[in-house]
Amino acid sequence: ASADPLADAVLIWTRASDQANVTWAIWLPGVGDFDSPVKTGVTNTSSSVDYTLTVDVTGLAPNTDYEYAFETVPGNRSRIGKTRTAPLANDTSFTSMKIGT
């Protein structure tokens, strides 16, 4: 899942089954993939947080579609998620945004 889109950042969230280290990646659709992302990192999770994790991905381009995924061990990847950053506050071409729950 993703949430809280800003012009240069989004939160991405998942729950692992029992792994402590989770690799995440975010990329531009049709340009990159998990192995050639715009941003990537490793985040730890544990039973104390029910194996959930949230990543604040910063340094992204405004008003841009992204895809992301998580991997607990090589080859064990989540489904691909889709998200979008918000436009810049002064972007007058932007008229509306749909947010799902």
N, C-alpha and C positions, 0 to 999 in steps of 0.2 A: 504494500500500500504506500501511497505518498500523501503528503499533507503540507499545509502552510507554505504555499508558493510565494516567493518573493522575486524581485526582478533578477537577483543573482544567486538564488538558493532555493532548495526544496528539502523537505524531510522525507526520507525513505524508511520504511519500517518492515520488519518481518519477524517471524518466530521460527527458531530452529528446533529440531527434535531433541537434541542433547549435546550438540557440539559446543565447544567453548570459543573457538575462533571461526569467524565467518568473514569471507572475502566478499566485498561488494564492488560493483562496477556500474557506471552510468555512461551512456554514449548517445550519439546522434543517430536516429533511425536511418537506415540505408547507407550510412557512412562508416560507422564503427560496429563493434560487437563487444561481448564480454572480454575477449582477448585483445581488443584494441580500443579501450575506453577513453573518454574525455577525462574522467576522474576514477580512481579506484582506491581501495583501502582495506584494512582488516580491522574488524571490531570484535570484541569479546562479549560473550553472554554467558549466563549461568542460571542455575536453578533458583537463585535468589530473586531473579526477575522473570521467572517462568520461561527462560530461554528466548525472551524477546530482545530486540535491539532496534534502536532508532539512530539513523545517521543524518547529520545536518550537512548536506552536500553544498558547499559554497563555491564561488568563483565561476558560476554558470552564466550563460548569455541570457539576456532578457527576452521574454515572449518567444521562447524556443521549446519545441518538443524534444523530449528525451526518452530513452528506454533504459531500464536498469534490471539487474538481477543480483542474486546472492548465491554463494557457493560455500558449502561446508567442508567438502573434500573435493579434490579434482574430479570433475565429471558429475558431481552431485549438485546440480544447479536448480534454482527455483524457476518458476515460470517467469517470462519477461513481463515486467510492469511498464506502464506508460505514464508519463507525467509531463507537465509543462510549467515553465517559469512564468511569473507574472510580467506584464509589460512595465516599462519605466513609468514612474508617476506622472511625468510630463508628456507621455505619448498620447497625443490627441486623436490618433487613428483608432485607438482602442475604445470600444463602446460597451462591451459586456464580457462576462466570464461565467462559465458554468462550473459549478463545483458539485461533485457527487458525494454521497455519503453511503 
